[in-house]
Amino acid sequence: MSDEETRIYQPSQIPIGTLLLGTYEIEKFLNSGGMAWTYLALHRELNTKHVIKVIKPGFEVEGIDVLELFKREAQTLRSIRHDAIVSYEGFQRDGRHGLCLVMEYVEGPSLKQLLQERPLTVDEVWRFRNRLADGLAAVHAKGIYHRDLAPDNIILPEGNVAEAKLIDFGIAKRRDPSTGTILGSIYAGKISYVAPEQFGLFGGEIGPYSDIYSFGLILAGAITGKPLNMGNSMETAYQARLKVPDLTAVPAEFREQLTAMLQPNPANRPQDTAELFRRWPYKDKSKKAPDKTSFSGYKTGLLGVTGVAILAVSIFTAIHGYKKSSDSAIAGIETGATVGNSGNPKPDQSTGLEVGYLNIQSSPEAALVLLKDKSFIGITPIKTDLPPGKYTLVFKKNGYGEEETQVEVQPGKELPITVELPKKDTRNKS
C-alpha cells in the first residue's frame, strides 16, 4: 500500500477501543497537534501503556512532505537511547489508520504546566540543567539537533524535574548533509524559544549551540517562573534576538551561565553541553549522577508530543519562514546603520570579494525581503551587505501584492532601493 493510499479521509479521531496494529487498544485521546493525533494505548498482551502518534487523515501542507517528516521523527527517536529522551518503541503501518509511531508513556506534567503553578527552586534548576544537558549531549553525539526545545516538550515523571524527559523530535535536524531536512530552509520551532540562527541570523547554520540557546531560555523561565519576553511576532522576535535578554530577575549564581548561553552570535555561546558542565559544574549530592549508557523504563504523558508540527505548519503558511542569507543584514533593523565595518568595504568570507551595500525601503514598511532563491534578507527598512553581483529581490507583506525588483550590487558602493507594494483588492469578485 502506498503512502498516498494511507491518507484515510475519516471525519473524526480514532474511536476509543479501536485496536491499532492488532495489538494496541486506544484508551484515551491525549493531544491534537498541527499534523498528528496522539493517544494513550494499552498493549493487550503485555498489559503495558504506550503513546501512539498517528498522522491526521488527509493532512497536507504545501511544501512539506508530512509522511517523510513523520518517518524522520521515528528514525531520530530510534537512534537515541538515553534516560532523558522519550524512548522509541516501534514504527509500523496499520491497515486502516496508516503509519503509527509507538513511544513510551510517561505519567506526569509538562514543565510548562509545572511552571504555571510555581518556579523551580535553585536546587531543582541545577538538577534539571544537569539532566537535560546530559540528554542533549546524547542527542548531539548522534549528529541530531532538536530545534524545538520548549517547556511543553519536556515531561516530568510524577513532577520530578531531576527525571525530566525530552519529547517531540518532529523537526529535529541531522548534521549529515546527505539527509537534508524535510522542512528545507523554512522556519521551524516555537517563536518564543528558537535561536537567532533559526530566524536566519548569523548565516542560519543550525548546531548544538542552537539547542543551547533554547535551553538557556527554558532555564531562565524555570528560575523566574515566567518566560522571558522574546517577542510575540516575527518582527519583535527578530529584534529580541539582536541582544542578550534582560536577566536582572535571574539569581546571580545563574546569570553568567545564562548570559553565555543566550549570546546572539552562536560563535560566542558554549559550543556543546560539555562546556556547560566544565564551566559551571554542579554536583547533586543527594543522588548518584545519571548513567549515560542507561535506558529508562519510565512512563510518560507526552501532552505536547505534536506541538512541533503546530509551529512548523503555522509559521510556514503565515510567512513562508524563509532562511536569511546574511547574518549582518538583520542588525540594521535596530540600528538603521549600514552593517559591516562601520560602513567601510569588507571582504565577503565565502568569495573573498569586497561587498556592496543595499539600503532597502518599502511602502508600507515592515515588508519581508527575500532573494529569489528564498534566502531571507530582513524586514524593511534595512541596510545590508551582499557579495557583488546581480540579484532579484522579492518583497512580501500580508494584505499587499508581491513585488520583485532586480538589483546589481557593486563592491564598496551603496545602492538605495525603494519599492511600493500594491494593496490587494479584498472585494468579492463574481
N, C-alpha and C positions, 0 to 999 in steps of 0.2 A: 504493500500500500504506500503511495507517495505521500510526501508531506502535505501537498495540497488537498489530498483526499481526507486527511485527518483534521482539517479545519471544520469541525462539526458545527453547524448552524442551529444550535439549540437556543431557546429563548431565555433560559434561566440557569441558575447554578446547578451543580450536580446534587441531586436529592440525597438527604441523609439516609443511610442504609445501603447506598449503592456500593457494589463490590468492584473495586478497581484492580486490574491486573490479576484477577482471580484470587486475590489474597487479602487486600486491604479494604476494610469496611469503613465507609465515611461515617464519622461520629459527629463532627461539628465543623461548621464553616468558621475559618479563622480570620481571613482578610481578603480584601479585593484591592489589588494594585492596578497599575496602569495597563499591564498586559496579561496578568495572570490572577487566578484564584488560588488560595491555599486552604487546605483542610487538615483537620486532625483525623487520623485514621487508625483503626485497630488491626493489627496483624492477627488474622484468625487462628493461625497455627501456633504462634508464639505468645499470643496474648500481650503483645507489646504495642506501645503507641508511637506513632510516627507523624511527621508532617509531609503532606504531598502537595506539590505545586503543579498546577495544570494551566496551560495557556487558555485564555478566554476564547470561546468559539468564534471563529471568523475575525479575530482581531488582526488588523493590518495597519501599518503606518508607512507612508511613502518614504522611501529611502532607507528603511530599516528592515533587515531580514530577521523577523521576530523568532522564527524557529531556530535559525542558526545562532542567534543570541542566547536562546534558551539552552541549546546544546553546549555552547561555550561555557555557560554557567555551570552545567553539570561536569564538564571536563575540568574546570578550575577547581571545584569542590573536591572532586575525586583525587586530584593531585596533592591535596594538602591534608596532612594528618597532624593535628595539634589540638591540645586540650582547650585552647581559647577560640577555636574555629568550629562552627557548627559542622557536623560530620555528614558526609555523603553516604547514602545507603542504597542507592540504585537509580537507574535511569532507563525506563522501559516504556514501550508503546502499548497503551490499552486499545483494544479493538474499537471501542466506541468513542472514547474521550481523548485519544491521541497520546502524545508524549507526557510522561509523568516523572517528575523529579522527586525522589523519596529522600527525606532527610531525618535526622534525629529530632526528637521533640524535647524541648527543654521548658520546664514549667517555671514561670517567673515573669516579672515585669520587664519592660524595656528600660534602659537608662533614662529615656525621655519621660516615661511615666513616673519613675522614682524622683526625678528632679522637679516634677510638678508638685511634689509633697515636701521636699527638703533638699538642701545642698548636701554634698558629701562632706564628711569630716576630713581633717587634714590627713589622718592615718588612712582613711578609705581612699583618698585621692592617690596617695603613694602606691597602695596595693593595686588599685585599678590601673595606674600607669604601668606598673611592672607587668601585670597580667596581659594587657592589650599590646604593650610594646613587645613582649615575648611572642605573642601570637603573630603580630605583624612581621617580626623577624622571620618566622617560618614561611609566611606568605611571600615576602620579598625574596627569600632564598630560592624560591621556585620561579623567580622572574615575573611575578604577578603583582600588580598594583590595584588595590581595591577601588579607588576613585570615588567611593560613595560613603565614606565614614561619616556617621551621624548618630546621635543618641538613640534614634528609633531603630537603628541597625545593630544595636548591642543589647543582648538579653542577659538578665541577671538571675541565675538559677536561685529560686527562693529568695530573691532580693539581695544576694550576696555579691558585692562588686568584685571581690577577690576571685570569684569564679566566673567572671563575665565571659560571654561568648559573642564573637563577631559573626554576623549573618549577611546574607544578600550580596552575592558576587555576580549579579546580573550584568554589570557593566565593567567588571574587572578587566584590566588590560594586561596582556603579556608583553614581556620585554622582547621576546623573539620577534623580529620584524617580519618574519615569514608568516606568522599567524595573523598579523594585522589586528584590527579591531572592528567589530561589526558596526559600531557607530561611526566609523570613519573619523572625520575631523569635527563632528558635531559636538556641541556642548553636552557633557554628561556629569551628573552629580546633583546634589541638593544645593541650592543657591547660597544658603547660609553657611555652608561648611566647605565648599570647594576651594582649592588653592588658586593663587593668581594665574599659574600656568594653565589651569583648566579653562580660564577665560581667554587664553591665547597669549598672555603676558610672558615676557622673558623667553620668547621662542616657542612657547607652548609645549615643551618637551615634558612628558609625564615620567615620574620616577618615584623611588621610595620617599623622597623629600616631599612629594605631593601629599601622600598619606600622613606624613609627619605634621604638615601644616594643618590638615583637617583634625588630626589628633590633638594638636595644640588648642584649637578652638573648642573641642569637646572638653578637654581638661579645664579650660578657663570657665566654661559654663557649669561644669560639675562643681568647681570650687565656690563660685559665686551664687549658684542656684538658678541662674538665668543665662540665656545665650548672649554672647557679645553682639553688639549691633554691627552686623556686617552687610547691611543693605537689604532692602526688600524688593528691589527691581534690578534688572540687568545693569542699568546705568549706575545706580547707587552702590551696587555690589562691586562693580568695577572700581569705582573711586575708593571704596573701603579697602581694596587690595593694594593701594598705592603706598600705604604706610602701615607700620605696626599698630594694631588696635590699642585703644586705651585699656591699660591693665592696672589702673590705680586701685580697683576694687579687689585685686588678687593679692593674697598674703605674700609678704616679702620673700619667703622661702621658695616660692614657685615662680616669682616674677622673672628672674634671669633665664630660667629654663624656657618659659613660655615666650619671652621676647626673642630668644633664639629660634624657637620652633615657628614663630609667626613672622619671620622676616619675609618681605615681599619677594625678594630675589632668591630663588631656590639655592643658588650657589652659596648664600650666606646662612643657610639653615643647617642643622645636623643632617648628614647625608644618609644615615641609617639609624635604626633604633639602638644599635650597639653603642653609638656615640651618646645617646641619652643615658644609658646605664653607666658609661665611663665618666661622663662629665657631672652627672647628678645622681650618684649612687644612693640607693635606699635599700636597707635590708629589713625585711619584716621578721622580727624576732619571734613573733607569735606562731609562725608556721614555716615549714620547710619550703625552700624555693621549688617552683614547679619543675618537673622533669620534662625537658624539651622533647624527649622522644615518646612521651606518654600519649595515650589516646583515651579521651574521656568517654564515658557512657552516660553522661548526664542527659536529662530530657529537656527539650526547650520549646518555648511558646511561640517563637518566630512571628510575633504580631506584626513585624514590619518587613517580612521577607520579600514582599513585592514592591516595597517603596522605591527601589532603584529605578524601576521602569516608569514610575509616575513622572519623575523629573526628566528622564531621558526623552520621553514622549512629549510632555507638555512644553519643554523648552524648545525641542526641535520644531514643533508645529507653530510655536509663537514667534521665534526669531531665527530659526534655522541654525542657531548655535555655531556659527562659523568660527574656524580657528584663525587667530591673529598671526600675521606673518612677521611682525617686528615687535620685540619687547619694548623698544623705546617709544613707539608710537603712542601708547596709551598714557604715558607720563604727561603728555601735553594736555590731557583732559583737565588736570588740576592746575597746572601752572600756566597754560596758554603760551608757553615759550617753545621755541624750536628745540627739539630733543637732540642730544648729542653732546659734543664737546663745546658747550656754550655757543652753539651755532656755527662753530668752525667746521670746515670739512673734515671728515674722518673716513678711514677705510672700512669697507664692509668686510666682516670676518670671513664670509663664505667665498667672496670673489677677489678680495684684495684691492678692489677699485674704490675710489673716492665716491662717497654717496652724494645724492642730491636731496632736496627738501621739498615737501608739499605742504602748503598752507591751505587746508581744506575747510570750506564753509558751505552751509546749506541753508535754504529757506523752505520750511521751518528748520530750526536747529534740532539736535538730538536724533539725527538720522544715522543708521548703521552704514558704514563704508567698508566695502569689501573689494578685493581684487576679483577679476573674472573667474579665477580658479577657486573662488570661495574662501581664500585666505582672508582673515579678519584684519582690518586696519584700525578701526576705532569708531568713536561716536563724535559727530560734529558738534562744535568746531574743534579741530585738532590740527596740530603740526607734527609731521613725522618725517623720517628719512627712509629712502629706498635706494638700492643699487641703481646705477644708470641704466636706462632702457625705456622701452615703450610698454605702457600698462593700460588696461581697461578697468576703470573704477565703477563699481556698482553701488548705488545709493538706495536704501530701503527705509521706510518708516510706515508704521501702521496708519491706515487711513489715506495714504498717498500712493501715487503710482511710482513704479520703479524707474529709475533713471540710470543711464550709463554715459560715461564720458571717457575719451581717450586722452592720455597724457604722455609726455615724454620727459623723463627725469634726466637732467644733465648734471654731471659732477660739480659739486660746490655751489650750485645755484638753487634758489628758492622759487618755486612755481606756485602762484596763487590760483586757487580753484574755487569757483562759486557755482553751485547748482541749485536750481529752483525745482522743487518737487511738485508735480500737479496733484491737486486734491482729487481723490476718487469720487466718482458720481455714485452716491448711495441710493439714488431714487430707484424705485421699482421700474423695471423695463418689461413691457409686454411684448 
